[in-house]
């Protein structure tokens, strides 16, 4: 039989999950209070705890979320000096635009430069064409035609 830590280096996590469940249930009397509470909570919500086994989109760590929030945390002190509430609202709006562009795999600087150059010439019913996800598709078509 494999040792408990060695089970998690084998690559296939489903048997490891089953072994973990057996390990926790058989050694309940030896667990400290906090470990017992954590394992009880995890196995009461086994469907949530094991969802990563069937859905490959779910990451086991929250590193991506923490990296995304790092820029906000680092800029927090600088944003205290936005000048006024209105300045803070404008900074938040700009940050929202930049993050939306990044989430859609669009270069924020190129997108904003193009949008600011074209926004006066576009009618209201067509403003949605300037959104990052539509802009990216338009740029790909434009680049294909130019090539």
N, C-alpha and C positions, 0 to 999 in steps of 0.2 A: 504494500500500500504506500502511496505517495505521502510525503509530509504535507502538512497544511499549506505552508508558503509555496512549496514547489508546484502545487496544483495550478497556480496562477501564471506560471511561466510556460505552460504547455501550449498555449495559443487558443484552444477551444474552451470558451468560458461556460458553456452550458453544463458540461459535466462538473466543472468547478463550482458552479452555483449549487448544484445538487449536493456535492460533497460539503460545501460550506454549510448548507442547511442541516445536513446530518451531523456535522461537527458541532455546530452550535446547540442543536437539540440534545446530543448525547453528553456534552460537557457543561450543561447548564449549571450544575451544582458548583463547578469550579470557577465560574465567571464572577468578576467583580460587579458591583451594582450598576455602574455606568455602562459597561459592556453589555450587561443583560438587558438594560433598557433600550440600547441602540439596536441590538439584534432582534428584540421583540418587535420594535417599531418597523424594522426593515422587513421582517417576515410577515407581519400583519398586512403590510402593503406590498406583498410579493409581486403583484401584477405591475406596479409602478417600478419597483426595485429591479425587476428583470426585463423591462421593456427594451432595453438596449440589446438584448439577446436576439430579438426578432426584427428590430428596426435599425438598420445600419446608419441612419442619419443622426442617431443620438450618440453623443460623445460621452465618455465616462468621466471626463473632467470638465470643469467650468473655466478652463484657461482662456478660451476664446472670448467668453463674456468678460472676464477680468481684464484682458488686453484691450477690449473695446472701451471699457470704462476708465482705463488708465489715463487717457488724454483728458477726460473730464476732471478727474481728481487732480492731475498736475496743474491744470489751468484754473482751478477753483479760486486760488488767491488772486490771480490776475483779474479774474472776472468780477471781483468785488469792486474794482475800480472802473466800472463801465461808464461812470459819469453821472448816470441817472437811471431811474426805472425804465425810461424809454430806451436808453442806450443798451441796457441789459436785455430788453425784449428784442431789440434789433440784433444783438449778438447771438441770442438764442435762435432767432430765425435763420441767421446765416449759418450757424452751426448745424441746424436741422437740414438745411439745403446741402451742405457739404457731406454730411453723413449719409443722406439719402442717395447722393451721387455715388459715394463709395460703395454702399450696399448694392448698387446696381452695376458695379464694375465699370463705372464711368469716371474719367479723370475730372475731378471737381473744377480745376482751374480752366480746362478747355471748355467744359460744359457751361460754366458761368460766363466766360468770355463770349461764347457764341450766343447764349440766351440774352445777355445784356445788349449785344449788338443787334439782335433780331427782334426783340420783344416789341418795339414800337411799330414794326411793320406787319405784325400778325394780328388778325381780327380776334375778338373775344372767343368766338366758337372754336377757334383753332389753337388756343393757348395750351391745350393739353398736349400738343405736339412738342412742346418744349420741356415736358417732364422727362427726367433722366431715362426712364425705360423706353419711352418713345424716341427720345433724342438719340439713344444708342443705336436703335434699329435704323433710324434715318441715316446716321453717320455710316453704318455698315453698308447700306444700299448705295449711298453717295460715293463711298470709297471703292466699291465694286465697280460702279459705272466709270469712275475716273481711271481705274486700272486697266 
